[in-house]
Amino acid sequence: MDQLSVHAGATETPLPADFRWPGGKRLAVFFRCAFEGWSDGHWPGVGPMGNPLKAGVPDLNAIGFAEYGHRRGIFRVLDTLARSGVKATMIVSGIMAERHPEIVRRIAQEGHDIVAHSYAMDVIPIYLNEEEERANIRRTVDLIVRATGQRPSGWISPRGTPSPRTGRLLAEEGFAWHGDP
């Protein structure tokens, strides 16, 4: 291919060799952090041990891993970013805005960009029909807006796994971008 490469119907335009970021910088670093959660009765499919347990068996190790984020992890991240004067893109599940609105509010108040990340990590668009997916998008946005007063402009699905209609639904719901493949 020439100047454009095509991936899944999208196009990528390479930057010119002499491209510079604002201030004449040659390099930009993008910080992204996930503040995500699972619905009641669900937990990460793979915990820190790396091998999933049999279906239906509570994985207390994985549940503890998932709970670290809102108990301590997010505060360590926010404090580190603040000390460094860095703003990040924060991928936020709706359930975290519902259960921990004060944390999501702090993320927004500190100037980080909040990206919607489905209601919960186990609510994956590819498994939903169109009505369920649209309801999930709206629920997620409503919870983030309720916590922060701001509408997220971006979306990234759990696992980065959209449905074939996710892009269209997000555009219809007013999203400026999504980071799914």
N, C-alpha and C positions, 0 to 999 in steps of 0.2 A: 504494500500500500504506500501511497505517497504521504502527504502531510497529515492526513486524517486516518486514524485507526478506529475501527468500529467494534463495539462490544455490546451485545444484547440490545441492538437498536439505538444505542447512544453513540455520540461522537466525542472524540477527544482531540483537542487542538493543542499541539505542542507549542510551548513558549519559545520565542526567538532566543538564540544563543546569548544575546546581549540583554536579556530581560533582567530588570532589577525591581525589588520590592520598594515600597516607600522608604525614603531616606537613603536610597542607593544601595540598600542591602542585597546581597546575593543569596542569602539563605533565610528561610522562614521556618519556624518550628511550631507545630500544631499540637496542643495539649488537649487530650480528650479523656474524660473520666466517666465511668458509669456508676450511677446511683440507682441501683435496680433492686427489685424485689419479686417475690413469688406469691401467688395466691395461697390462701390457707390450704393446707394439705398437700402442697407442692413444694419442691425444693430443687436445687440445681441437680441436673442429671449426673454430673460428675463433680465430686468434691475435691478437696486438696489431695486426697489419696490417689486420685486418678482412675480408679476402677469403680464403675457403678455397681450398686447392690441390686439384687433381684427386684423386679417391679413390685410395688406395694409395701416394701419394707422401708420404714422411716430411716433415712440416712442422717443420723444425728451429727456426724462430722460435717456433712454438706450443709445441713441446716445452720450449724454454728458458723460455718464459713460465710453463708449468706447473711447472717445477722451481724457479722462484724462491721459491715458497711455503715449501718445507721447507728451502731453503738460506739464505734471508735474510728473506723477507717475514713469516713467522710470528713471528720474534724481534722484528722492528720493531714489529709489532702488540702483542705481549705487553708489551714494554717501555713502549710508549706508554700502554697501558691501566693498567699498574702505576703509572707516574708520575702518572696522572690519578685513580687510586683508583677505576677503573671496572671492573665485571665485565660480561662479554659472553656472549652465546650463541655458541658455537663449533660450526659444522657440520662434522663430521669423517667423512671416508670411512674405511671399514674398512681399506683398503689403507695409509692413512697410519698407523693404529694398528699395523698389521703391520710396516711398513717403518721407522717412526720412533716406536716406543713411548715413548721418553724424552721426545719433544716432546709427545705426547698426554698423558703423565703430568704434565708440567709444566703444561699447560693446566688439567688437573683440580686439581692441587695449588694453583694460584693462585686457585681458586674460581670459575672460569668454568663455565657450564653447557654440557655436551657433548651435542650432538644428533647422532644417527646419520644418515648421508647415503649409504647403500648401500655396497657393497664398493668400487666405483670409479665414476667419473663416466660410464663407458661401460656400466655395468650398470644399465639403466633399466627400472623395473618394467613399464612398458607393453609391453616386448618379451619379457617372461618369462612362462612358464606358471605355474600356481599353485604347483607343487612347486618350481620354480626360484626363484620370488619368496620363498617361505617360507624356503628354504635361504639365500638372499641376506640376508634379515633376520637370521636366526640367526647366520650367519657374521659379519656386521657387528657385531652386539651382542657376540658372543664375543670378537672382536678388541679392541673398545673396553674390555670388562671386563678382559681380560687385561692391557691397558696401564695401566688406571686403578684397577681394583678396584671400579669403580662402573658400574652399569647405566644407560644413557641412558634418559630418560623420554620423549624426543621424537624425531621422525623427519621429515626433509624429503628427498624423492626428488631425484635429479639432475634439473636443469631444472624442478623442481617438477612433474614429470610422473608421477603415480601410474598404476596400472592401476585398472580398476573395482573390484578386490577389495582394493587396498592397505589401505584403512581397516579393513576386517574383519580382515585378517591381522595388522595392527599391534595391534588390540584383543585378538585372540587371543594375541598374543605379550606382552601386558602393557604396551604403551605407553600413556601417559596422554594423549598428543596427537600430532598430526602437522600440519605446516604446508603440506601440498599443497592445491591448490584442490579 
